[in-house]
Structure formats: structure tokens, C-alpha cells
């Protein structure tokens, strides 16, 4: 699966579960860890997990099974490492606390439709 297709699937899953303030960054040539970083916010812990589950379902449908999820049931932040795309899903409080956008500021912020 192409990395842009993986990014599109991820953004579609986030949109379907009403992730808020979603941002995507092109980190090619900047980060050795992933080509794209995605950050989104969930209004509740329950929504946070619904977004994560939606992403995993979509990538499974395309036959991708090599990914990692960091965080627990009680976490306010889940990280999904899909290889070329890394997704961070936060609650509002956690997103403000960690300020992860600063780490992506060297990348190009992509125009996405929410």
C-alpha cells in the first residue's frame, strides 16, 4: 500500500469518527521514522478509542496488519504507528499539555478537509 493511500485511509477514518482539529504533516526528508504524522483530537476517551478502531478497521480491509498501538484503555493519548504514517489521537487536555505540533513544525502542514 502506498504511503499516500495509507494517509488518505487514516484521514477518512478520523473524519468518519468526527476527530477535531486534525492536522497532517509531510515529514519526508525530515524524519527517519515516518513520512507523515497525523494529529487529531477526540472529545472523550470513548471517542478516542472509536477513532483508533476505525483506523485499524480501514487498514485491515486493505490487508495491512503490521502496525503498533501505544497507549492503554485509560490513556488520553493513543499513538498508532502504521509505518509510513504515525497517528496521534489526543483528548483536548492531553493535546494541549504535550504540544506535539511543535515537533512537526519543520514539516509541511498538508491541506486536508475535515
Residue pairs with C-beta under 8 A, 6 or more apart in sequence:
1 59
1 62
1 63
1 64
3 35
3 36
3 83
3 84
3 85
5 62
6 36
6 59
6 64
6 82
6 83
6 84
6 85
7 24
7 36
7 38
7 84
7 85
9 55
9 58
9 59
9 62
10 38
10 55
10 58
10 59
10 82
10 85
10 87
11 22
11 24
11 38
11 112
12 58
13 51
13 54
13 55
13 57
13 58
14 22
14 38
14 40
14 51
14 54
14 55
14 87
14 89
15 22
15 113
15 114
16 54
17 42
17 47
17 50
17 51
17 54
18 43
18 47
19 40
19 41
19 42
19 51
19 89
19 114
20 40
20 41
20 42
20 43
20 114
21 39
21 40
21 41
21 95
22 38
22 39
22 40
22 41
22 112
22 114
23 38
23 39
23 40
23 101
23 104
23 109
23 112
24 36
24 37
24 38
24 39
24 109
24 110
24 112
25 36
25 37
25 38
25 39
25 104
25 107
25 108
25 109
25 110
26 35
26 36
26 107
26 108
26 109
26 110
27 33
27 34
27 35
27 36
27 37
27 104
27 106
27 107
28 35
28 36
30 106
30 107
31 37
31 107
33 86
34 81
34 83
34 84
34 85
34 86
35 84
35 85
36 84
36 85
36 86
36 110
37 85
37 86
37 87
37 88
37 104
37 107
38 85
38 86
38 87
38 88
39 87
39 88
39 90
39 95
39 100
39 101
39 104
40 51
40 87
40 88
40 89
40 90
41 89
41 90
41 91
41 92
41 95
42 48
42 50
42 51
42 89
42 90
42 91
43 91
43 92
44 91
45 74
45 75
45 76
45 91
48 75
48 76
48 78
48 89
48 90
48 91
49 73
49 78
51 89
52 69
52 78
52 80
52 89
55 80
55 82
55 87
56 67
56 69
56 80
59 65
59 67
59 82
64 82
66 83
67 80
67 81
67 82
67 83
68 80
68 81
69 78
69 79
69 80
69 81
70 78
70 79
70 81
71 77
71 78
71 79
76 90
76 91
76 93
76 94
77 88
77 89
77 90
77 91
77 94
77 95
77 98
78 88
78 89
79 86
79 87
79 88
79 89
80 86
80 87
80 89
88 100
90 98
90 100
